Amino acid sequence: MTARKPAAKASAKKCPECKGKGEITETVRVGARKGRATADQQAALCTKCWGTGEALQD
């Protein structure tokens, strides 16, 4: 008797916001009142999928 193969796991759809990476880039802002945007970027957690990279099921 042969061993059973595990069932294929259904792949989840990629998050459209972060394209499956789990993080996005945000522009760095400086200044207390107006928040002037600089040319710098920083990594931020994707708020649509909370860093999983998978699209949430509705």
BALOMI-696849 format. One record per residue (C-alpha): residue in three letters; y, z, x. Coordinates in steps of 0.2 Angstrom, whole numbers, plus 5000, padded with zeros to 4 digits. Example, Ala and Ser with C-alpha at 12.3 -4.5 7.8 and 13.67 -1.06 7.14 Angstrom:
% residues 2
ALA497850395062;SER499550365068;
END
This chain:
% residues 58
MET500050005000;THR501749955007;ALA503250065007;ARG504550044994;LYS506249974999;PRO507750064993;ALA508749994979;ALA510249894984;LYS511849994982;ALA513149914972;SER514749884982;ALA516349944976;LYS517849834974;LYS519149854988;CYS520849934983;PRO522149804981;GLU523549914988;CYS522749955005;LYS521449805005;GLY520049935008;LYS520750015023;GLY521250185015;GLU522950195023;ILE524650095021;THR526150085032;GLU527850165027;THR529550135033;VAL530250285043;ARG531850355035;VAL533150465044;GLY534650555037;ALA534850695024;ARG535850615011;LYS535650425011;GLY533950405020;ARG534350265032;ALA532850155035;THR532350125053;ALA531349985060;ASP529950105064;GLN528350115053;GLN527050255051;ALA525350265043;ALA525150345026;LEU523750385015;CYS523550255001;THR524050344984;LYS523050224973;CYS521350264981;TRP521750424990;GLY521050355007;THR519350295001;GLY519750115001;GLU518850084985;ALA519650034969;LEU519650174956;GLN518650144940;ASP519650154924;
END
